[in-house]
Amino acid sequence: MKKILVPTDFSAEAENALKIAAKIAKKFEAEIYLLHMLDLPLSLIDPVQGNSQNVPEALYFMKLAHMQFSNIKEKEYLNDIAVGEAVQFNYAFKGITEFAKNNNCDLIVMGSHGSSGFQEMFIGSNTEKVVRQSEIPVLVIKEATPDFNIEKFIFATDTEIDNKKTLLKAIEFAKLFDAELNLLFVNTPNNFTTSKQAYADLDEFLKEMNYNNVQKHIYNDVSVEKGILNFAEKFKADLIGISTHGRKGLAHFFNGSISEDLVNHAKRPVITFKI
């Protein structure tokens, strides 16, 4: 792991994410990219489509962001870490995923305060949208976490063989931190299977995987999301991992996404891997 992207809006949640990114960067001698997106109207930043008199105002917002970066880079927890900075004009979630791809980043670390009710249904957070679209793992931090030691890493799965590539990504992440990987299958009333069959499915799912530090768990609950959250609480997990399918449009609206719901509702750190 050499490059970590930390998008920021200079909020407390964003700083919580940056502190975790700093711990990871020090562990792997990685570089941190700080990115601030200025989601401004096109008329304010494009003199061709707008009024050229507005350009100085856009430059003012950019200068203000760089001043914020200067203050952040003085933080003690960033000592001895190479920190780059960038300010871009784009939709926040689109700019973040494009920046990560163009700069060959290995991980995105984001803060999130979550959302609920109509805000969650119709608007959603930028973090949720990044989780849906990012091709690289996204680590979402909700609360301040003084000691980010990953010992108990839960990876929730439906054991579909087609999703094995995300298991490979989860195993590689667990290896980086020398963490115990806990493979979790949540049994629900609408999709019930016997424990015997579920363990057999987990065994098949793990076949040919070169990682011995794995435990298997079956947990019963009313929904997959609640099962993951309740098991993580009971198990005192350090990190929850899950695949994300990246649905868009009506498919996403009607089917939803367990990974995005977890990002909104989990208090523990969540890492997502794109299928």
C-alpha positions in Angstrom: 0.0 0.0 0.0 1.7 3.2 -1.2 -0.9 5.8 -1.9 -3.9 6.7 0.3 -6.5 9.2 -0.8 -8.3 11.2 1.9 -11.1 13.4 0.6 -12.0 16.2 3.0 -14.5 18.8 3.6 -12.6 20.0 6.7 -15.2 18.6 9.0 -14.6 16.7 12.3 -15.6 13.5 10.5 -13.0 14.1 7.8 -10.3 14.6 10.4 -11.2 11.4 12.1 -10.6 9.7 8.7 -7.3 11.5 8.2 -6.0 10.4 11.6 -6.7 6.7 10.7 -5.1 7.2 7.2 -2.1 8.6 9.0 -1.8 5.5 11.1 -2.0 3.3 8.0 0.5 5.5 6.1 3.0 5.2 8.9 2.6 1.5 9.0 3.3 1.0 5.3 5.4 4.2 4.7 2.7 5.3 2.3 1.9 8.8 0.9 -1.4 10.6 1.7 -3.2 12.6 -0.9 -5.6 15.2 0.6 -8.4 16.1 -1.8 -11.0 18.8 -1.5 -13.8 19.0 -4.1 -15.3 22.4 -4.9 -18.8 21.5 -6.1 -19.6 24.9 -7.6 -22.1 25.9 -10.4 -20.5 25.8 -13.8 -21.4 29.4 -14.4 -19.1 30.3 -11.5 -16.0 28.5 -12.8 -16.3 28.5 -16.6 -16.0 31.9 -18.2 -17.2 30.5 -21.5 -20.6 29.3 -20.2 -20.8 31.8 -17.4 -19.7 35.3 -16.4 -15.9 35.8 -16.4 -16.3 38.2 -13.5 -17.1 35.1 -11.3 -13.7 33.5 -11.8 -12.0 35.5 -9.1 -14.6 34.2 -6.6 -13.9 30.6 -7.7 -10.2 31.2 -7.2 -10.9 32.6 -3.8 -12.6 29.4 -2.7 -9.6 27.4 -4.0 -7.1 29.6 -2.1 -9.2 29.2 1.0 -9.0 25.4 0.7 -5.3 25.5 0.3 -5.0 27.6 3.4 -7.0 25.0 5.3 -4.6 22.3 3.9 -1.7 24.3 5.3 -3.2 24.2 8.7 -4.0 20.5 8.5 -0.5 19.6 7.4 0.9 21.1 10.6 -0.9 18.5 12.7 1.4 16.4 14.8 -0.1 13.1 13.7 1.0 13.8 10.1 4.7 14.2 11.1 7.1 12.1 8.9 4.3 11.4 6.3 4.5 12.7 2.7 1.3 14.6 2.2 0.1 15.9 -1.2 -2.9 18.2 -1.7 -5.3 19.0 -4.5 -8.4 21.1 -5.0 -10.6 20.3 -7.9 -13.9 21.6 -9.4 -16.2 18.6 -9.9 -19.1 16.7 -8.3 -17.6 15.5 -5.1 -18.2 11.7 -5.5 -17.3 11.8 -9.2 -14.1 13.8 -8.7 -13.0 11.5 -5.8 -13.3 8.3 -7.8 -11.6 9.9 -10.9 -8.7 11.2 -8.8 -8.2 7.9 -7.2 -8.0 6.2 -10.6 -5.8 8.8 -12.2 -3.3 8.7 -9.3 -3.2 4.9 -8.8 -4.4 5.2 -5.3 -4.6 1.9 -3.3 -7.1 3.0 -0.7 -9.7 5.7 -0.1 -10.3 6.7 3.5 -13.4 8.8 4.1 -15.3 10.2 7.1 -19.0 9.9 7.2 -21.7 11.2 9.6 -24.3 8.9 7.9 -27.8 9.9 6.8 -31.3 8.7 7.5 -34.9 9.0 6.5 -35.7 11.1 3.4 -32.1 12.4 3.2 -30.8 8.8 2.9 -33.4 7.8 0.4 -33.4 10.8 -2.0 -30.0 12.4 -1.4 -27.5 10.1 0.2 -24.1 11.0 1.3 -21.1 11.5 -1.0 -19.4 8.7 0.9 -22.3 6.4 0.0 -21.9 7.3 -3.7 -18.1 6.8 -3.6 -18.7 3.4 -2.1 -21.0 2.5 -4.9 -18.6 3.6 -7.7 -15.1 3.2 -6.4 -13.0 0.4 -8.1 -10.6 0.4 -5.1 -11.3 -0.3 -1.4 -13.1 2.4 0.5 -12.5 2.6 4.3 -15.3 4.6 6.0 -14.7 6.0 9.5 -17.6 7.3 11.5 -16.2 8.1 14.9 -12.8 9.1 16.4 -10.8 5.9 16.8 -7.6 6.5 18.9 -6.2 3.0 18.4 -6.9 1.6 15.0 -5.7 -2.0 15.5 -7.3 -4.5 13.2 -7.3 -7.8 15.0 -10.9 -9.0 14.4 -11.9 -8.3 10.8 -15.4 -9.4 9.8 -16.1 -10.1 6.1 -19.8 -10.6 5.4 -20.6 -12.8 2.4 -23.5 -14.5 0.6 -21.0 -17.2 -0.5 -21.8 -16.7 -4.2 -18.9 -18.1 -6.1 -19.0 -15.2 -8.5 -18.1 -12.9 -5.6 -14.8 -14.7 -4.8 -12.7 -11.9 -6.2 -13.9 -9.6 -3.3 -12.9 -12.3 -0.8 -9.4 -12.3 -2.4 -9.3 -8.6 -1.8 -10.5 -9.0 1.8 -7.8 -11.7 2.4 -5.1 -9.4 1.0 -6.2 -6.6 3.3 -6.3 -9.0 6.3 -2.7 -10.1 5.4 -1.5 -6.5 5.4 -2.6 -6.1 9.0 -2.0 -9.7 10.1 -5.6 -9.8 11.1 -7.9 -12.7 11.9 -10.5 -12.9 9.1 -14.0 -13.8 10.3 -16.2 -14.9 7.4 -19.8 -14.2 8.3 -23.0 -15.6 6.7 -26.2 -14.0 7.9 -29.3 -16.3 7.8 -32.6 -14.5 7.4 -36.2 -15.7 7.3 -36.5 -14.7 3.7 -33.4 -16.6 2.7 -33.0 -19.4 5.1 -30.5 -22.2 4.9 -29.5 -24.8 7.5 -26.3 -24.3 9.5 -24.9 -27.5 8.0 -25.5 -26.2 4.4 -24.2 -22.7 5.3 -21.0 -24.0 6.7 -20.6 -26.2 3.6 -21.1 -23.1 1.4 -18.5 -21.2 3.4 -16.0 -24.1 3.1 -16.6 -24.1 -0.7 -16.2 -20.3 -0.8 -12.9 -20.6 1.0 -11.5 -23.4 -1.2 -8.1 -22.6 -2.8 -7.7 -19.5 -0.6 -4.1 -19.3 0.7 -5.0 -17.9 4.2 -5.3 -20.0 7.4 -6.2 -17.3 9.8 -9.9 -17.6 9.1 -12.9 -18.3 11.3 -16.4 -19.1 10.0 -19.6 -17.8 11.6 -23.4 -18.3 11.0 -25.7 -15.6 12.5 -29.5 -15.5 12.4 -31.3 -12.2 12.2 -34.3 -10.5 10.6 -32.2 -8.9 7.8 -28.6 -9.1 6.5 -27.8 -5.6 7.6 -29.0 -6.0 11.1 -27.3 -9.4 11.3 -23.9 -7.9 10.4 -24.3 -5.0 12.8 -25.5 -7.1 15.7 -22.8 -9.7 15.2 -20.2 -7.1 14.9 -21.3 -5.6 18.2 -21.4 -9.0 20.0 -18.1 -10.0 18.5 -16.5 -6.6 19.2 -15.2 -6.4 15.7 -12.5 -3.9 14.8 -13.6 -3.7 11.1 -16.5 -4.8 9.0 -15.9 -5.7 5.4 -18.4 -6.2 2.6 -18.7 -6.3 -1.2 -20.5 -3.7 -3.1 -22.3 -4.2 -6.4 -22.2 -0.7 -7.8 -25.9 -0.6 -8.9 -27.1 2.6 -10.4 -30.4 4.1 -11.4 -33.7 2.3 -10.8 -31.9 -1.0 -10.0 -30.2 0.8 -7.1 -33.4 2.6 -6.0 -35.6 -0.6 -5.8 -33.0 -3.1 -4.7 -30.9 -0.9 -2.4 -27.4 -1.8 -1.3 -26.5 -3.5 2.0 -23.0 -2.0 1.8 -24.3 1.5 1.5 -26.8 0.9 4.4 -23.9 -0.2 6.5 -21.9 2.9 5.6 -24.8 4.9 6.8 -25.7 3.0 10.0 -22.6 1.3 11.3 -20.6 2.9 14.1 -17.6 0.7 13.5 -15.2 1.3 10.6 -16.5 -0.3 7.3 -14.4 -1.3 4.3 -16.0 -2.0 0.9 -14.7 -4.0 -2.0 -16.2 -3.6 -5.5 -17.5 -6.8 -7.1 
